[in-house]
Amino acid sequence: MTDDDNILVAQGLKKSYGSGPARVDVLRGLDLTVRAGEFLAVMGPSGCGKSTLLHVLGLVTPPDGGAMRLCGRAVPRGGRTLQQMRRQNVGMVFQRFNLLSVLTAEQNVNISLRVRGLARDGARVRALFEEMGVDHVRRRKPGAMSIGEQQRVAVVRALAHRPDVLLADEPTGNLDSASAQRLLELFRRLHGDHQRTIVMITHSAEAASVAQRIVHMKDGTLCDS
């Protein structure tokens, strides 16, 4: 394997919150490498630092120490370059969906493109809605959708700008078993048919089982990789 095979490389990541006696070390010198086209699941119990790791990998939260490379480029700690990389290279799916309740599903996707400075691409957006099985809710607001439909719309939003890496934070956590299975099958197809790079944070062994590789996290570090 060459360095070109690695789309995301994290070395010695550290992240703490608080100070003095109240300081909590969440990430403790964590190393992680994700290959292009890989579907990786990061498993671990609540409180082990999984969500913090995902937000650091997604360039939402800067680490206190360590270094990262994304798509062959060094990730800075801040500034315009960091913002551009977050907007262009990363797509994120959250457990709570984060859809704007006053907008339709399609408008939620289009405003995400606008925030990234990208032109509206109606044909591509409609194709994604069809691929995710939610074309019938394009003109509905979140309150008129099922929980499973809202999560699949959130996946459409995360993919609309063609990110290099899709990050998912406990994506099945708020779903019933049938909706969870449907979402996991979508992830499996995105990886298998389209070779998308996916990093999924989960505490569920069932969810992790669809991934190509599983790593386990405990107390801010990876137990294996």
C-alpha positions as CSV (number, residue, x, y, z in Angstrom):
1,M,0.0,0.0,0.0
2,T,1.3,3.5,-0.9
3,D,0.5,6.8,0.8
4,D,-1.8,7.5,-2.1
5,D,-4.1,4.8,-0.9
6,N,-4.8,6.6,2.3
7,I,-7.5,9.3,2.1
8,L,-7.4,10.1,5.9
9,V,-4.5,9.8,8.2
10,A,-4.5,10.9,11.9
11,Q,-1.4,10.7,14.1
12,G,-1.2,11.3,17.8
13,L,-4.6,13.0,18.1
14,K,-5.2,14.6,21.5
15,K,-8.3,16.4,22.7
16,S,-9.2,17.5,26.2
17,Y,-12.0,19.5,27.8
18,G,-11.8,21.6,31.0
19,S,-8.7,22.5,32.9
20,G,-7.0,21.7,36.2
21,P,-8.8,19.0,38.3
22,A,-11.8,19.2,36.0
23,R,-9.8,18.4,32.9
24,V,-11.0,15.4,30.9
25,D,-8.7,13.8,28.3
26,V,-11.0,12.5,25.6
27,L,-8.5,11.6,22.9
28,R,-5.2,10.3,24.0
29,G,-2.6,10.2,21.2
30,L,-4.9,8.3,18.8
31,D,-3.6,7.1,15.4
32,L,-6.0,6.1,12.6
33,T,-5.5,5.5,8.9
34,V,-8.5,5.2,6.4
35,R,-7.9,3.9,2.9
36,A,-9.7,5.4,-0.1
37,G,-12.8,3.5,-0.8
38,E,-12.9,1.8,2.6
39,F,-15.9,1.4,4.9
40,L,-14.6,1.6,8.4
41,A,-16.7,1.2,11.6
42,V,-15.4,2.6,14.9
43,M,-17.0,0.8,17.8
44,G,-16.9,1.5,21.5
45,P,-19.0,2.2,24.6
46,S,-20.6,5.5,25.4
47,G,-18.1,8.0,26.8
48,C,-15.0,6.5,25.1
49,G,-14.5,9.5,22.8
50,K,-16.1,8.2,19.5
51,S,-18.2,11.3,18.8
52,T,-15.3,13.6,19.6
53,L,-13.1,11.6,17.2
54,L,-15.7,11.9,14.5
55,H,-15.9,15.7,15.0
56,V,-12.1,16.0,14.8
57,L,-11.9,13.8,11.7
58,G,-14.8,15.9,10.2
59,L,-12.8,19.1,10.8
60,V,-15.5,20.5,13.1
61,T,-13.5,20.4,16.3
62,P,-9.7,21.1,16.2
63,P,-7.5,18.7,18.1
64,D,-5.2,19.9,20.9
65,G,-2.3,17.9,19.6
66,G,-1.4,15.6,16.8
67,A,-1.7,16.0,13.0
68,M,-4.0,14.9,10.2
69,R,-3.9,14.6,6.4
70,L,-7.0,14.5,4.3
71,C,-6.8,13.8,0.6
72,G,-3.1,14.1,0.7
73,R,-3.1,17.6,2.3
74,A,-2.1,18.6,5.7
75,V,-5.1,19.7,7.8
76,P,-4.5,23.1,9.4
77,R,-5.9,24.0,12.9
78,G,-8.0,26.9,11.6
79,G,-8.4,29.5,8.9
80,R,-9.9,29.6,5.5
81,T,-8.1,26.5,4.2
82,L,-9.7,24.4,7.0
83,Q,-13.1,25.8,6.2
84,Q,-12.7,25.0,2.5
85,M,-11.5,21.4,3.3
86,R,-14.5,20.8,5.6
87,R,-17.0,22.1,3.1
88,Q,-15.5,20.4,0.1
89,N,-14.0,17.1,1.3
90,V,-16.3,15.9,4.1
91,G,-19.9,14.9,4.4
92,M,-21.5,14.3,7.8
93,V,-24.5,12.3,8.9
94,F,-25.7,12.9,12.5
95,Q,-27.7,10.9,14.8
96,R,-30.3,13.7,15.2
97,F,-30.5,14.5,11.5
98,N,-30.2,18.3,11.9
99,L,-32.8,19.1,9.2
100,L,-34.3,22.6,9.3
101,S,-38.0,22.1,10.1
102,V,-39.2,25.1,8.1
103,L,-37.7,23.8,4.9
104,T,-38.7,20.9,2.6
105,A,-36.3,18.0,2.2
106,E,-35.1,19.4,-1.2
107,Q,-34.6,22.9,0.3
108,N,-32.6,21.4,3.1
109,V,-30.2,19.9,0.6
110,N,-30.0,23.0,-1.6
111,I,-29.2,25.3,1.3
112,S,-26.4,23.0,2.2
113,L,-25.0,23.4,-1.3
114,R,-25.4,27.2,-1.1
115,V,-23.5,27.3,2.2
116,R,-20.6,25.6,0.5
117,G,-20.7,28.1,-2.3
118,L,-21.9,25.5,-4.9
119,A,-24.5,25.9,-7.6
120,R,-27.8,24.1,-7.3
121,D,-27.8,20.9,-9.2
122,G,-31.4,19.8,-9.5
123,A,-30.8,16.7,-11.6
124,R,-28.1,15.3,-9.3
125,V,-30.1,16.1,-6.2
126,R,-33.2,14.3,-7.6
127,A,-31.0,11.3,-8.6
128,L,-29.8,11.1,-5.0
129,F,-33.3,11.3,-3.6
130,E,-34.2,8.4,-5.9
131,E,-31.1,6.4,-5.0
132,M,-31.8,6.8,-1.2
133,G,-35.5,5.8,-1.7
134,V,-36.9,9.2,-0.6
135,D,-37.9,10.9,-3.8
136,H,-41.5,10.9,-2.6
137,V,-40.6,13.3,0.3
138,R,-38.6,15.9,-1.7
139,R,-41.3,18.5,-1.2
140,R,-42.2,17.5,2.4
141,K,-41.0,19.2,5.5
142,P,-39.3,17.0,8.2
143,G,-42.5,17.0,10.4
144,A,-44.3,15.2,7.6
145,M,-41.6,12.5,7.2
146,S,-40.9,9.3,9.2
147,I,-37.7,9.1,11.3
148,G,-36.2,6.8,8.7
149,E,-37.1,9.1,5.9
150,Q,-35.5,12.0,7.7
151,Q,-32.2,10.1,8.1
152,R,-32.1,9.2,4.5
153,V,-32.7,12.8,3.5
154,A,-29.8,13.7,5.8
155,V,-27.6,11.2,3.8
156,V,-28.7,12.9,0.5
157,R,-27.6,16.2,2.0
158,A,-24.3,14.8,3.1
159,L,-23.6,13.4,-0.4
160,A,-24.9,16.3,-2.5
161,H,-21.6,18.1,-2.7
162,R,-19.6,15.0,-3.7
163,P,-17.5,14.7,-0.5
164,D,-14.4,12.5,-0.5
165,V,-15.3,11.0,2.9
166,L,-18.7,10.3,4.4
167,L,-18.7,10.4,8.3
168,A,-21.7,9.0,10.2
169,D,-22.2,9.5,13.9
170,E,-24.4,6.7,15.4
171,P,-26.6,6.9,12.2
172,T,-29.0,4.2,13.4
173,G,-29.2,5.4,17.0
174,N,-32.6,7.0,16.6
175,L,-34.1,4.5,14.2
176,D,-36.4,1.6,14.6
177,S,-35.0,-1.8,13.5
178,A,-36.5,-1.8,10.1
179,S,-35.4,1.7,9.3
180,A,-31.9,1.0,10.7
181,Q,-31.6,-2.1,8.4
182,R,-32.6,0.0,5.4
183,L,-30.1,2.7,6.2
184,L,-27.3,0.2,6.7
185,E,-28.1,-1.5,3.4
186,L,-27.8,2.0,1.7
187,F,-24.4,2.4,3.3
188,R,-23.4,-1.0,2.1
189,R,-24.5,-0.2,-1.4
190,L,-22.8,3.2,-1.4
191,H,-19.6,1.5,-0.5
192,G,-19.9,-1.6,-2.7
193,D,-21.4,0.0,-5.8
194,H,-19.8,3.4,-5.7
195,Q,-16.6,2.8,-3.6
196,R,-17.4,5.6,-1.3
197,T,-15.1,6.1,1.7
198,I,-17.3,5.8,4.9
199,V,-16.3,6.1,8.5
200,M,-19.2,5.2,10.8
201,I,-19.2,5.6,14.6
202,T,-21.4,3.1,16.4
203,H,-21.9,1.2,19.6
204,S,-23.9,-1.4,17.7
205,A,-22.3,-4.6,16.6
206,E,-25.1,-5.2,14.2
207,A,-24.4,-1.8,12.5
208,A,-20.7,-2.4,12.5
209,S,-21.1,-5.8,10.8
210,V,-21.8,-4.2,7.4
211,A,-18.5,-2.4,7.4
212,Q,-15.4,-3.6,5.6
213,R,-13.2,-3.1,8.7
214,I,-13.9,-2.6,12.4
215,V,-11.7,-0.9,15.0
216,H,-12.5,-0.7,18.7
217,M,-12.1,2.4,20.8
218,K,-11.7,2.6,24.6
219,D,-10.7,5.5,26.8
220,G,-9.7,7.7,24.0
221,T,-7.5,5.3,22.1
222,L,-7.9,2.5,19.6
223,C,-7.6,-1.0,21.0
224,D,-6.9,-2.5,17.5
225,S,-7.0,-1.5,13.9
